[in-house]
Structures are given as C-alpha cells and as structure tokens.
Amino acid sequence: MATTTLDMSISLDGFVAGPHVSNDNGLGDGGTRLHEWLLGPDGSFDDRRLGDLEPADREVYAEMMSTGAVIAGRGTFEPAQGWGGDHHDGVPIFIISRHPAPPEYADMTRVTYTPDVRAAVGQARAAAGERGVLVHGAGVAPRLLAVGELDEIQLHVVPVLLGQGRRLFDDLPAAQVELELVRAQPGREALHVRYRVRKG
C-alpha cells in the first residue's frame, strides 16, 4: 500500500507560511524564505538548480518527485494557482474540500475535488500503486492524522523565525500523536527531518 507522507518546509518556530496568505500571495509575507533551500531566493526553479543543491537536498527533492499522487487542501492548492494542473509528472491530484472546484480549476483533468478524506486517500493510494502519496497543507495534515491515514511526516526545517503566519500543527485534534524518527539530514539551507507516525 502506498505510503502517505506530509512534506512541508517549516520555520524553526513552526510556521509554514507568513501572514496575509491569499491567492495572489500564496506563501504569505516572507513565506518564500521557507523554500529558498530548493527554489532559490528569487522563488524560481529549474533542473539546473539541482546541481547547486547539497546531496541531502537532492535526495528529498527526488523523493517528492517520485510520488505517484498528491493530496492537498484548497488553502495550499489554490494560492499555488493549482500548480498549473500538474504538480509533477502528470500524477493525479486530490483536493480535500467541502466545496466544488472553482471554475478556473474545474477543467484541470488531473485534479479531483472531494469532501471525503478517506475517499481521497483511498483514491490517491490506488493511483500511486507502489509509489508514495505526497501530502501538502497545514489544513489537510490534521484531518489525515485524525482518521489514521497519515503515515509519515517530512519537514524541511529552515533556520529562520518568522514570528507570525500559518503554523503547521495549530489544528491538531486533542490527542497525543507519537512519532518515530526515521532520518535527519542537513542540507545547505534546511535540516530535512523525517518521522513515521506511530499508530495503535
């Protein structure tokens, strides 16, 4: 069964976006700093940048790009302009939302909006096959944890204190979740830490 892995860049004080997130300001004020380890200071990326990354940075990027499906929430997907309808390699994208797709995303053939968390995970796992499922979003993470459908958490801890914005784990259910450290690797601009979610 495909493993679901939450993958997020995060500040040392727990923020995954700066304040004032909007569809025109997808990472909020100052939030692009969290992705400079991969995208560079100008927020752009192409394959030539891979040569500038540390081996650990390249490894975690390759893992993200090897996944066979993506799960996200509207708060991640829509401010990112729907990734142009293709997060990577044409894999299917499942958006967990109580609302149908807005008109600008309704014709994206790889994108499915669904209100049902378990259905989204089931479809994503089936689509991914032997590959993993990439999970993005502070809103989606606690929902998957609540139904026991999040297997791993990978964080790219960036050496910055944002002081305000959107925290990753503000919406967790009131229950302790135990994690097992799988790996910690320093990159050039981030510490890549991967945990397995202990279940049962």
Secondary structure, DSSP 4 states (H G I P E B T S, - for coil): -PPEEEEEEEETTSEEE-SS-BTTBTT-TTGGGGGHHHH-TTS---GGGGGGS-HHHHHHHHHHHT-SEEEEEHHHHTTTGGGGG-SSTT--EEEE-SSPPPHHHHT-TTEEEES-HHHHHHHHHHHHTTS-EEE--TTHHHHHHHTT---EEEEEEES----SSEETTTT--SS---EEEEEEEE-SS-EEEEEEEP--
